[in-house]
């Protein structure tokens, strides 16, 4: 049951995150191109940080692979 719940949370979060970053696009359109690039690169990776606990919780019930 964890994976469907986590998938739904992930989907909702990504949609809200896209809307949030999209609202900032109007504010940063006057910035130099290099600053816009930096903003979008950081925004492109920043969504992962708040979701790391969700991914850990989602995969907590899966068996661990061992190389023993």
PQR file with spaces between the fields and no chain letter, atoms N, CA, C, O and H, PARSE charges and radii, in Angstrom:
ATOM       1  N    UNK     1       0.814   -1.201    0.000 -0.4000 1.5000
ATOM       2  CA   UNK     1       0.000    0.000    0.000 -0.0000 2.0000
ATOM       3  C    UNK     1       0.858    1.266    0.000  0.5500 1.7000
ATOM       4  O    UNK     1       0.375    2.352   -0.322 -0.5500 1.4000
ATOM       5  N    UNK     2       2.129    1.119    0.362 -0.4000 1.5000
ATOM       6  CA   UNK     2       3.007    2.294    0.436 -0.0000 2.0000
ATOM       7  C    UNK     2       3.248    2.920   -0.930  0.5500 1.7000
ATOM       8  O    UNK     2       3.206    4.142   -1.070 -0.5500 1.4000
ATOM       9  H    UNK     2       2.522    0.237    0.624  0.4000 1.0000
ATOM      10  N    UNK     3       3.498    2.099   -1.928 -0.4000 1.5000
ATOM      11  CA   UNK     3       3.853    2.650   -3.237 -0.0000 2.0000
ATOM      12  C    UNK     3       2.725    3.431   -3.893  0.5500 1.7000
ATOM      13  O    UNK     3       3.000    4.494   -4.450 -0.5500 1.4000
ATOM      14  H    UNK     3       3.532    1.106   -1.814  0.4000 1.0000
ATOM      15  N    UNK     4       1.477    2.980   -3.865 -0.4000 1.5000
ATOM      16  CA   UNK     4       0.410    3.816   -4.440 -0.0000 2.0000
ATOM      17  C    UNK     4       0.222    5.142   -3.693  0.5500 1.7000
ATOM      18  O    UNK     4       0.002    6.183   -4.312 -0.5500 1.4000
ATOM      19  H    UNK     4       1.254    2.117   -3.413  0.4000 1.0000
ATOM      20  N    UNK     5       0.310    5.095   -2.374 -0.4000 1.5000
ATOM      21  CA   UNK     5       0.163    6.327   -1.583 -0.0000 2.0000
ATOM      22  C    UNK     5       1.320    7.277   -1.880  0.5500 1.7000
ATOM      23  O    UNK     5       1.109    8.471   -2.094 -0.5500 1.4000
ATOM      24  H    UNK     5       0.489    4.249   -1.872  0.4000 1.0000
ATOM      25  N    UNK     6       2.526    6.754   -1.894 -0.4000 1.5000
ATOM      26  CA   UNK     6       3.698    7.590   -2.173 -0.0000 2.0000
ATOM      27  C    UNK     6       3.657    8.132   -3.594  0.5500 1.7000
ATOM      28  O    UNK     6       4.070    9.267   -3.833 -0.5500 1.4000
ATOM      29  H    UNK     6       2.698    5.784   -1.720  0.4000 1.0000
ATOM      30  N    UNK     7       3.173    7.349   -4.526 -0.4000 1.5000
ATOM      31  CA   UNK     7       3.065    7.820   -5.910 -0.0000 2.0000
ATOM      32  C    UNK     7       2.080    8.973   -6.021  0.5500 1.7000
ATOM      33  O    UNK     7       2.329    9.941   -6.739 -0.5500 1.4000
ATOM      34  H    UNK     7       2.838    6.427   -4.331  0.4000 1.0000
ATOM      35  N    UNK     8       0.970    8.874   -5.316 -0.4000 1.5000
ATOM      36  CA   UNK     8      -0.008    9.960   -5.329 -0.0000 2.0000
ATOM      37  C    UNK     8       0.565   11.224   -4.695  0.5500 1.7000
ATOM      38  O    UNK     8       0.392   12.320   -5.228 -0.5500 1.4000
ATOM      39  H    UNK     8       0.767    8.088   -4.732  0.4000 1.0000
ATOM      40  N    UNK     9       1.242   11.078   -3.568 -0.4000 1.5000
ATOM      41  CA   UNK     9       1.885   12.228   -2.914 -0.0000 2.0000
ATOM      42  C    UNK     9       2.929   12.838   -3.835  0.5500 1.7000
ATOM      43  O    UNK     9       3.016   14.060   -3.952 -0.5500 1.4000
ATOM      44  H    UNK     9       1.383   10.188   -3.135  0.4000 1.0000
ATOM      45  N    UNK    10       3.717   12.001   -4.486 -0.4000 1.5000
ATOM      46  CA   UNK    10       4.746   12.478   -5.417 -0.0000 2.0000
ATOM      47  C    UNK    10       4.114   13.255   -6.565  0.5500 1.7000
ATOM      48  O    UNK    10       4.599   14.326   -6.928 -0.5500 1.4000
ATOM      49  H    UNK    10       3.646   11.008   -4.391  0.4000 1.0000
ATOM      50  N    UNK    11       3.051   12.733   -7.133 -0.4000 1.5000
ATOM      51  CA   UNK    11       2.375   13.400   -8.245 -0.0000 2.0000
ATOM      52  C    UNK    11       1.840   14.766   -7.832  0.5500 1.7000
ATOM      53  O    UNK    11       2.015   15.748   -8.553 -0.5500 1.4000
ATOM      54  H    UNK    11       2.657   11.863   -6.839  0.4000 1.0000
ATOM      55  N    UNK    12       1.190   14.830   -6.674 -0.4000 1.5000
ATOM      56  CA   UNK    12       0.643   16.103   -6.185 -0.0000 2.0000
ATOM      57  C    UNK    12       1.777   17.096   -5.917  0.5500 1.7000
ATOM      58  O    UNK    12       1.677   18.270   -6.273 -0.5500 1.4000
ATOM      59  H    UNK    12       1.048   14.032   -6.088  0.4000 1.0000
ATOM      60  N    UNK    13       2.853   16.618   -5.288 -0.4000 1.5000
ATOM      61  CA   UNK    13       3.975   17.502   -4.978 -0.0000 2.0000
ATOM      62  C    UNK    13       4.610   18.059   -6.253  0.5500 1.7000
ATOM      63  O    UNK    13       4.900   19.253   -6.333 -0.5500 1.4000
ATOM      64  H    UNK    13       2.934   15.665   -4.998  0.4000 1.0000
ATOM      65  N    UNK    14       4.824   17.205   -7.241 -0.4000 1.5000
ATOM      66  CA   UNK    14       5.459   17.652   -8.488 -0.0000 2.0000
ATOM      67  C    UNK    14       4.591   18.691   -9.189  0.5500 1.7000
ATOM      68  O    UNK    14       5.111   19.689   -9.688 -0.5500 1.4000
ATOM      69  H    UNK    14       4.588   16.235   -7.176  0.4000 1.0000
ATOM      70  N    UNK    15       3.285   18.475   -9.233 -0.4000 1.5000
ATOM      71  CA   UNK    15       2.401   19.450   -9.870 -0.0000 2.0000
ATOM      72  C    UNK    15       2.469   20.789   -9.138  0.5500 1.7000
ATOM      73  O    UNK    15       2.575   21.840   -9.772 -0.5500 1.4000
ATOM      74  H    UNK    15       2.863   17.664   -8.827  0.4000 1.0000
ATOM      75  N    UNK    16       2.408   20.754   -7.805 -0.4000 1.5000
ATOM      76  CA   UNK    16       2.494   21.998   -7.040 -0.0000 2.0000
ATOM      77  C    UNK    16       3.852   22.669   -7.202  0.5500 1.7000
ATOM      78  O    UNK    16       3.937   23.896   -7.267 -0.5500 1.4000
ATOM      79  H    UNK    16       2.322   19.900   -7.291  0.4000 1.0000
ATOM      80  N    UNK    17       4.908   21.874   -7.268 -0.4000 1.5000
ATOM      81  CA   UNK    17       6.253   22.425   -7.439 -0.0000 2.0000
ATOM      82  C    UNK    17       6.401   23.089   -8.807  0.5500 1.7000
ATOM      83  O    UNK    17       7.012   24.152   -8.921 -0.5500 1.4000
ATOM      84  H    UNK    17       4.839   20.878   -7.215  0.4000 1.0000
ATOM      85  N    UNK    18       5.845   22.468   -9.837 -0.4000 1.5000
ATOM      86  CA   UNK    18       5.899   23.062  -11.176 -0.0000 2.0000
ATOM      87  C    UNK    18       5.151   24.382  -11.208  0.5500 1.7000
ATOM      88  O    UNK    18       5.622   25.348  -11.808 -0.5500 1.4000
ATOM      89  H    UNK    18       5.348   21.605   -9.745  0.4000 1.0000
ATOM      90  N    UNK    19       3.993   24.435  -10.570 -0.4000 1.5000
ATOM      91  CA   UNK    19       3.227   25.679  -10.508 -0.0000 2.0000
ATOM      92  C    UNK    19       4.019   26.749   -9.752  0.5500 1.7000
ATOM      93  O    UNK    19       4.044   27.909  -10.163 -0.5500 1.4000
ATOM      94  H    UNK    19       3.609   23.650  -10.083  0.4000 1.0000
ATOM      95  N    UNK    20       4.658   26.365   -8.657 -0.4000 1.5000
ATOM      96  CA   UNK    20       5.449   27.315   -7.876 -0.0000 2.0000
ATOM      97  C    UNK    20       6.613   27.876   -8.685  0.5500 1.7000
ATOM      98  O    UNK    20       6.820   29.089   -8.716 -0.5500 1.4000
ATOM      99  H    UNK    20       4.638   25.423   -8.323  0.4000 1.0000
ATOM     100  N    UNK    21       7.364   27.013   -9.331 -0.4000 1.5000
ATOM     101  CA   UNK    21       8.496   27.476  -10.141 -0.0000 2.0000
ATOM     102  C    UNK    21       7.999   28.299  -11.324  0.5500 1.7000
ATOM     103  O    UNK    21       8.635   29.276  -11.718 -0.5500 1.4000
ATOM     104  H    UNK    21       7.196   26.027   -9.305  0.4000 1.0000
ATOM     105  N    UNK    22       6.872   27.905  -11.882 -0.4000 1.5000
ATOM     106  CA   UNK    22       6.301   28.663  -12.994 -0.0000 2.0000
ATOM     107  C    UNK    22       5.876   30.064  -12.597  0.5500 1.7000
ATOM     108  O    UNK    22       5.965   30.989  -13.405 -0.5500 1.4000
ATOM     109  H    UNK    22       6.356   27.111  -11.562  0.4000 1.0000
ATOM     110  N    UNK    23       5.417   30.237  -11.366 -0.4000 1.5000
ATOM     111  CA   UNK    23       5.037   31.578  -10.925 -0.0000 2.0000
ATOM     112  C    UNK    23       6.259   32.481  -10.781  0.5500 1.7000
ATOM     113  O    UNK    23       6.169   33.695  -10.961 -0.5500 1.4000
ATOM     114  H    UNK    23       5.345   29.486  -10.710  0.4000 1.0000
ATOM     115  N    UNK    24       7.395   31.880  -10.457 -0.4000 1.5000
ATOM     116  CA   UNK    24       8.619   32.676  -10.361 -0.0000 2.0000
ATOM     117  C    UNK    24       9.174   33.054  -11.726  0.5500 1.7000
ATOM     118  O    UNK    24       9.989   33.971  -11.820 -0.5500 1.4000
ATOM     119  H    UNK    24       7.468   30.893  -10.311  0.4000 1.0000
ATOM     120  N    UNK    25       8.760   32.379  -12.775 -0.4000 1.5000
ATOM     121  CA   UNK    25       9.318   32.663  -14.099 -0.0000 2.0000
ATOM     122  C    UNK    25       9.025   34.092  -14.540  0.5500 1.7000
ATOM     123  O    UNK    25       9.834   34.700  -15.241 -0.5500 1.4000
ATOM     124  H    UNK    25       8.097   31.634  -12.699  0.4000 1.0000
ATOM     125  N    UNK    26       7.890   34.628  -14.143 -0.4000 1.5000
ATOM     126  CA   UNK    26       7.586   36.015  -14.479 -0.0000 2.0000
ATOM     127  C    UNK    26       8.501   36.990  -13.772  0.5500 1.7000
ATOM     128  O    UNK    26       8.826   38.048  -14.311 -0.5500 1.4000
ATOM     129  H    UNK    26       7.233   34.134  -13.574  0.4000 1.0000
ATOM     130  N    UNK    27       8.915   36.642  -12.571 -0.4000 1.5000
ATOM     131  CA   UNK    27       9.790   37.524  -11.803 -0.0000 2.0000
ATOM     132  C    UNK    27      11.224   37.492  -12.311  0.5500 1.7000
ATOM     133  O    UNK    27      11.924   38.504  -12.263 -0.5500 1.4000
ATOM     134  H    UNK    27       8.651   35.783  -12.133  0.4000 1.0000
ATOM     135  N    UNK    28      11.664   36.337  -12.798 -0.4000 1.5000
ATOM     136  CA   UNK    28      13.076   36.225  -13.171 -0.0000 2.0000
ATOM     137  C    UNK    28      13.334   36.479  -14.647  0.5500 1.7000
ATOM     138  O    UNK    28      14.475   36.381  -15.099 -0.5500 1.4000
ATOM     139  H    UNK    28      11.095   35.515  -12.837  0.4000 1.0000
ATOM     140  N    UNK    29      12.283   36.808  -15.411 -0.4000 1.5000
ATOM     141  CA   UNK    29      12.498   37.020  -16.844 -0.0000 2.0000
ATOM     142  C    UNK    29      13.364   38.247  -17.130  0.5500 1.7000
ATOM     143  O    UNK    29      13.907   38.375  -18.227 -0.5500 1.4000
ATOM     144  H    UNK    29      11.356   36.888  -15.044  0.4000 1.0000
ATOM     145  N    UNK    30      13.497   39.140  -16.167 -0.4000 1.5000
ATOM     146  CA   UNK    30      14.344   40.316  -16.362 -0.0000 2.0000
ATOM     147  C    UNK    30      15.786   40.068  -15.923  0.5500 1.7000
ATOM     148  O    UNK    30      16.662   40.903  -16.150 -0.5500 1.4000
ATOM     149  H    UNK    30      13.056   39.036  -15.276  0.4000 1.0000
ATOM     150  N    UNK    31      16.025   38.928  -15.297 -0.4000 1.5000
ATOM     151  CA   UNK    31      17.383   38.581  -14.867 -0.0000 2.0000
ATOM     152  C    UNK    31      18.254   38.283  -16.077  0.5500 1.7000
ATOM     153  O    UNK    31      17.743   37.950  -17.146 -0.5500 1.4000
ATOM     154  H    UNK    31      15.313   38.250  -15.112  0.4000 1.0000
ATOM     155  N    UNK    32      19.562   38.401  -15.914 -0.4000 1.5000
ATOM     156  CA   UNK    32      20.455   37.986  -17.010 -0.0000 2.0000
ATOM     157  C    UNK    32      20.274   36.487  -17.297  0.5500 1.7000
ATOM     158  O    UNK    32      19.855   35.723  -16.427 -0.5500 1.4000
ATOM     159  H    UNK    32      19.978   38.671  -15.045  0.4000 1.0000
ATOM     160  N    UNK    33      20.596   36.088  -18.523 -0.4000 1.5000
ATOM     161  CA   UNK    33      20.402   34.687  -18.927 -0.0000 2.0000
ATOM     162  C    UNK    33      21.162   33.715  -18.036  0.5500 1.7000
ATOM     163  O    UNK    33      20.656   32.636  -17.727 -0.5500 1.4000
ATOM     164  H    UNK    33      20.936   36.709  -19.229  0.4000 1.0000
ATOM     165  N    UNK    34      22.375   34.084  -17.617 -0.4000 1.5000
ATOM     166  CA   UNK    34      23.156   33.160  -16.787 -0.0000 2.0000
ATOM     167  C    UNK    34      22.483   32.963  -15.427  0.5500 1.7000
ATOM     168  O    UNK    34      22.523   31.867  -14.868 -0.5500 1.4000
ATOM     169  H    UNK    34      22.786   34.960  -17.867  0.4000 1.0000
ATOM     170  N    UNK    35      21.859   34.030  -14.890 -0.4000 1.5000
ATOM     171  CA   UNK    35      21.175   33.913  -13.603 -0.0000 2.0000
ATOM     172  C    UNK    35      19.909   33.070  -13.735  0.5500 1.7000
ATOM     173  O    UNK    35      19.574   32.305  -12.830 -0.5500 1.4000
ATOM     174  H    UNK    35      21.826   34.920  -15.344  0.4000 1.0000
ATOM     175  N    UNK    36      19.212   33.207  -14.852 -0.4000 1.5000
ATOM     176  CA   UNK    36      18.048   32.367  -15.101 -0.0000 2.0000
ATOM     177  C    UNK    36      18.459   30.901  -15.203  0.5500 1.7000
ATOM     178  O    UNK    36      17.779   30.023  -14.673 -0.5500 1.4000
ATOM     179  H    UNK    36      19.484   33.828  -15.586  0.4000 1.0000
ATOM     180  N    UNK    37      19.564   30.642  -15.879 -0.4000 1.5000
ATOM     181  CA   UNK    37      20.063   29.282  -16.000 -0.0000 2.0000
ATOM     182  C    UNK    37      20.374   28.692  -14.634  0.5500 1.7000
ATOM     183  O    UNK    37      20.010   27.551  -14.350 -0.5500 1.4000
ATOM     184  H    UNK    37      20.116   31.355  -16.310  0.4000 1.0000
ATOM     185  N    UNK    38      21.040   29.461  -13.791 -0.4000 1.5000
ATOM     186  CA   UNK    38      21.367   28.991  -12.438 -0.0000 2.0000
ATOM     187  C    UNK    38      20.083   28.700  -11.661  0.5500 1.7000
ATOM     188  O    UNK    38      19.980   27.671  -10.993 -0.5500 1.4000
ATOM     189  H    UNK    38      21.336   30.388  -14.022  0.4000 1.0000
ATOM     190  N    UNK    39      19.111   29.597  -11.747 -0.4000 1.5000
ATOM     191  CA   UNK    39      17.840   29.390  -11.049 -0.0000 2.0000
ATOM     192  C    UNK    39      17.169   28.098  -11.489  0.5500 1.7000
ATOM     193  O    UNK    39      16.744   27.303  -10.651 -0.5500 1.4000
ATOM     194  H    UNK    39      19.195   30.433  -12.289  0.4000 1.0000
ATOM     195  N    UNK    40      17.071   27.882  -12.796 -0.4000 1.5000
ATOM     196  CA   UNK    40      16.365   26.701  -13.287 -0.0000 2.0000
ATOM     197  C    UNK    40      17.136   25.414  -13.037  0.5500 1.7000
ATOM     198  O    UNK    40      16.522   24.362  -12.857 -0.5500 1.4000
ATOM     199  H    UNK    40      17.417   28.528  -13.476  0.4000 1.0000
ATOM     200  N    UNK    41      18.456   25.466  -13.020 -0.4000 1.5000
ATOM     201  CA   UNK    41      19.236   24.269  -12.675 -0.0000 2.0000
ATOM     202  C    UNK    41      19.017   23.914  -11.208  0.5500 1.7000
ATOM     203  O    UNK    41      18.804   22.749  -10.872 -0.5500 1.4000
ATOM     204  H    UNK    41      18.955   26.320  -13.167  0.4000 1.0000
ATOM     205  N    UNK    42      19.068   24.914  -10.338 -0.4000 1.5000
ATOM     206  CA   UNK    42      18.823   24.657   -8.910 -0.0000 2.0000
ATOM     207  C    UNK    42      17.388   24.169   -8.699  0.5500 1.7000
ATOM     208  O    UNK    42      17.160   23.218   -7.952 -0.5500 1.4000
ATOM     209  H    UNK    42      19.241   25.861  -10.611  0.4000 1.0000
ATOM     210  N    UNK    43      16.431   24.813   -9.350 -0.4000 1.5000
ATOM     211  CA   UNK    43      15.029   24.397   -9.214 -0.0000 2.0000
ATOM     212  C    UNK    43      14.817   22.992   -9.765  0.5500 1.7000
ATOM     213  O    UNK    43      13.971   22.249   -9.269 -0.5500 1.4000
ATOM     214  H    UNK    43      16.617   25.586   -9.957  0.4000 1.0000
ATOM     215  N    UNK    44      15.574   22.631  -10.777 -0.4000 1.5000
ATOM     216  CA   UNK    44      15.441   21.311  -11.365 -0.0000 2.0000
ATOM     217  C    UNK    44      15.896   20.190  -10.452  0.5500 1.7000
ATOM     218  O    UNK    44      15.417   19.062  -10.570 -0.5500 1.4000
ATOM     219  H    UNK    44      16.261   23.235  -11.180  0.4000 1.0000
ATOM     220  N    UNK    45      16.812   20.483   -9.545 -0.4000 1.5000
ATOM     221  CA   UNK    45      17.293   19.474   -8.614 -0.0000 2.0000
ATOM     222  C    UNK    45      16.711   19.628   -7.208  0.5500 1.7000
ATOM     223  O    UNK    45      16.731   18.673   -6.430 -0.5500 1.4000
ATOM     224  H    UNK    45      17.201   21.400   -9.450  0.4000 1.0000
ATOM     225  N    UNK    46      16.203   20.788   -6.874 -0.4000 1.5000
ATOM     226  CA   UNK    46      15.748   21.066   -5.507 -0.0000 2.0000
ATOM     227  C    UNK    46      14.511   20.267   -5.109  0.5500 1.7000
ATOM     228  O    UNK    46      14.270   20.073   -3.917 -0.5500 1.4000
ATOM     229  H    UNK    46      16.186   21.563   -7.505  0.4000 1.0000
ATOM     230  N    UNK    47      13.730   19.804   -6.063 -0.4000 1.5000
ATOM     231  CA   UNK    47      12.520   19.052   -5.720 -0.0000 2.0000
ATOM     232  C    UNK    47      12.846   17.722   -5.063  0.5500 1.7000
ATOM     233  O    UNK    47      12.009   17.147   -4.367 -0.5500 1.4000
ATOM     234  H    UNK    47      13.926   19.962   -7.031  0.4000 1.0000
ATOM     235  N    UNK    48      14.056   17.232   -5.282 -0.4000 1.5000
ATOM     236  CA   UNK    48      14.439   15.925   -4.747 -0.0000 2.0000
ATOM     237  C    UNK    48      14.584   15.972   -3.226  0.5500 1.7000
ATOM     238  O    UNK    48      14.199   15.025   -2.539 -0.5500 1.4000
ATOM     239  H    UNK    48      14.736   17.699   -5.847  0.4000 1.0000
ATOM     240  N    UNK    49      15.127   17.049   -2.706 -0.4000 1.5000
ATOM     241  CA   UNK    49      15.432   17.130   -1.274 -0.0000 2.0000
ATOM     242  C    UNK    49      14.214   16.918   -0.370  0.5500 1.7000
ATOM     243  O    UNK    49      14.304   16.114    0.558 -0.5500 1.4000
ATOM     244  H    UNK    49      15.439   17.818   -3.264  0.4000 1.0000
ATOM     245  N    UNK    50      13.092   17.588   -0.589 -0.4000 1.5000
ATOM     246  CA   UNK    50      11.959   17.340    0.308 -0.0000 2.0000
ATOM     247  C    UNK    50      11.326   15.958    0.119  0.5500 1.7000
ATOM     248  O    UNK    50      10.593   15.491    0.990 -0.5500 1.4000
ATOM     249  H    UNK    50      13.019   18.241   -1.343  0.4000 1.0000
ATOM     250  N    UNK    51      11.603   15.305   -1.008 -0.4000 1.5000
ATOM     251  CA   UNK    51      10.993   14.003   -1.267 -0.0000 2.0000
ATOM     252  C    UNK    51      11.865   12.823   -0.845  0.5500 1.7000
ATOM     253  O    UNK    51      11.415   11.679   -0.911 -0.5500 1.4000
ATOM     254  H    UNK    51      12.199   15.685   -1.716  0.4000 1.0000
ATOM     255  N    UNK    52      13.092   13.071   -0.417 -0.4000 1.5000
ATOM     256  CA   UNK    52      13.952   11.974    0.015 -0.0000 2.0000
ATOM     257  C    UNK    52      13.328   11.138    1.130  0.5500 1.7000
ATOM     258  O    UNK    52      13.396    9.910    1.064 -0.5500 1.4000
ATOM     259  H    UNK    52      13.458   14.001   -0.363  0.4000 1.0000
ATOM     260  N    UNK    53      12.718   11.752    2.160 -0.4000 1.5000
ATOM     261  CA   UNK    53      12.061   10.921    3.186 -0.0000 2.0000
ATOM     262  C    UNK    53      10.898   10.092    2.618  0.5500 1.7000
ATOM     263  O    UNK    53      10.661    8.967    3.057 -0.5500 1.4000
ATOM     264  H    UNK    53      12.662   12.749    2.213  0.4000 1.0000
ATOM     265  N    UNK    54      10.185   10.650    1.652 -0.4000 1.5000
ATOM     266  CA   UNK    54       9.090    9.901    1.034 -0.0000 2.0000
ATOM     267  C    UNK    54       9.624    8.678    0.299  0.5500 1.7000
ATOM     268  O    UNK    54       9.059    7.591    0.417 -0.5500 1.4000
ATOM     269  H    UNK    54      10.377   11.564    1.295  0.4000 1.0000
ATOM     270  N    UNK    55      10.703    8.843   -0.457 -0.4000 1.5000
ATOM     271  CA   UNK    55      11.301    7.715   -1.174 -0.0000 2.0000
ATOM     272  C    UNK    55      11.812    6.662   -0.189  0.5500 1.7000
ATOM     273  O    UNK    55      11.666    5.463   -0.427 -0.5500 1.4000
ATOM     274  H    UNK    55      11.162    9.726   -0.553  0.4000 1.0000
ATOM     275  N    UNK    56      12.406    7.108    0.905 -0.4000 1.5000
ATOM     276  CA   UNK    56      12.903    6.170    1.910 -0.0000 2.0000
ATOM     277  C    UNK    56      11.741    5.406    2.541  0.5500 1.7000
ATOM     278  O    UNK    56      11.837    4.195    2.737 -0.5500 1.4000
ATOM     279  H    UNK    56      12.525    8.082    1.098  0.4000 1.0000
ATOM     280  N    UNK    57      10.650    6.095    2.860 -0.4000 1.5000
ATOM     281  CA   UNK    57       9.487    5.437    3.446 -0.0000 2.0000
ATOM     282  C    UNK    57       8.860    4.466    2.454  0.5500 1.7000
ATOM     283  O    UNK    57       8.453    3.365    2.826 -0.5500 1.4000
ATOM     284  H    UNK    57      10.573    7.079    2.701  0.4000 1.0000
ATOM     285  N    UNK    58       8.785    4.875    1.197 -0.4000 1.5000
ATOM     286  CA   UNK    58       8.169    4.046    0.181 -0.0000 2.0000
ATOM     287  C    UNK    58       8.939    2.737   -0.023  0.5500 1.7000
ATOM     288  O    UNK    58       8.334    1.688   -0.243 -0.5500 1.4000
ATOM     289  H    UNK    58       9.116    5.769    0.895  0.4000 1.0000
ATOM     290  N    UNK    59      10.249    2.799    0.048 -0.4000 1.5000
ATOM     291  CA   UNK    59      11.070    1.621   -0.198 -0.0000 2.0000
ATOM     292  C    UNK    59      11.468    0.884    1.072  0.5500 1.7000
ATOM     293  O    UNK    59      12.236   -0.076    1.011 -0.5500 1.4000
ATOM     294  H    UNK    59      10.741    3.651    0.226  0.4000 1.0000
ATOM     295  N    UNK    60      10.967    1.312    2.209 -0.4000 1.5000
ATOM     296  CA   UNK    60      11.334    0.698    3.477 -0.0000 2.0000
ATOM     297  C    UNK    60      10.878   -0.751    3.595  0.5500 1.7000
ATOM     298  O    UNK    60      11.544   -1.553    4.248 -0.5500 1.4000
ATOM     299  H    UNK    60      10.343    2.092    2.259  0.4000 1.0000
ATOM     300  N    UNK    61       9.779   -1.091    2.989 -0.4000 1.5000
ATOM     301  CA   UNK    61       9.247   -2.439    3.105 -0.0000 2.0000
ATOM     302  C    UNK    61       9.802   -3.423    2.089  0.5500 1.7000
ATOM     303  O    UNK    61       9.433   -4.598    2.104 -0.5500 1.4000
ATOM     304  H    UNK    61       9.238   -0.439    2.458  0.4000 1.0000
ATOM     305  N    UNK    62      10.681   -2.967    1.206 -0.4000 1.5000
ATOM     306  CA   UNK    62      11.215   -3.879    0.189 -0.0000 2.0000
ATOM     307  C    UNK    62      12.411   -4.649    0.726  0.5500 1.7000
ATOM     308  O    UNK    62      13.185   -4.120    1.525 -0.5500 1.4000
ATOM     309  H    UNK    62      10.981   -2.013    1.193  0.4000 1.0000
ATOM     310  N    UNK    63      12.566   -5.885    0.297 -0.4000 1.5000
ATOM     311  CA   UNK    63      13.739   -6.645    0.768 -0.0000 2.0000
ATOM     312  C    UNK    63      15.033   -6.056    0.226  0.5500 1.7000
ATOM     313  O    UNK    63      15.081   -5.545   -0.893 -0.5500 1.4000
ATOM     314  H    UNK    63      11.938   -6.315   -0.352  0.4000 1.0000
ATOM     315  N    UNK    64      16.076   -6.135    1.035 -0.4000 1.5000
ATOM     316  CA   UNK    64      17.374   -5.595    0.649 -0.0000 2.0000
ATOM     317  C    UNK    64      18.146   -6.632   -0.171  0.5500 1.7000
ATOM     318  O    UNK    64      18.151   -7.817    0.165 -0.5500 1.4000
ATOM     319  H    UNK    64      16.038   -6.550    1.944  0.4000 1.0000
ATOM     320  N    UNK    65      18.788   -6.185   -1.234 -0.4000 1.5000
ATOM     321  CA   UNK    65      19.667   -7.064   -1.997 -0.0000 2.0000
ATOM     322  C    UNK    65      20.996   -7.170   -1.289  0.5500 1.7000
ATOM     323  O    UNK    65      21.540   -6.168   -0.823 -0.5500 1.4000
ATOM     324  H    UNK    65      18.783   -5.223   -1.506  0.4000 1.0000
ATOM     325  N    UNK    66      21.515   -8.364   -1.207 -0.4000 1.5000
ATOM     326  CA   UNK    66      22.833   -8.529   -0.570 -0.0000 2.0000
ATOM     327  C    UNK    66      23.762   -9.212   -1.542  0.5500 1.7000
ATOM     328  O    UNK    66      23.354  -10.088   -2.305 -0.5500 1.4000
ATOM     329  H    UNK    66      21.073   -9.177   -1.585  0.4000 1.0000
ATOM     330  N    UNK    67      24.991   -8.811   -1.509 -0.4000 1.5000
ATOM     331  CA   UNK    67      26.015   -9.388   -2.388 -0.0000 2.0000
ATOM     332  C    UNK    67      26.831  -10.437   -1.679  0.5500 1.7000
ATOM     333  O    UNK    67      27.917  -10.781   -2.145 -0.5500 1.4000
ATOM     334  H    UNK    67      25.322   -8.100   -0.890  0.4000 1.0000
ATOM     335  N    UNK    68      26.346  -10.965   -0.561 -0.4000 1.5000
ATOM     336  CA   UNK    68      27.094  -11.950    0.216 -0.0000 2.0000
ATOM     337  C    UNK    68      27.165  -13.279   -0.490  0.5500 1.7000
ATOM     338  O    UNK    68      27.762  -14.223    0.029 -0.5500 1.4000
ATOM     339  H    UNK    68      25.463  -10.686   -0.182  0.4000 1.0000
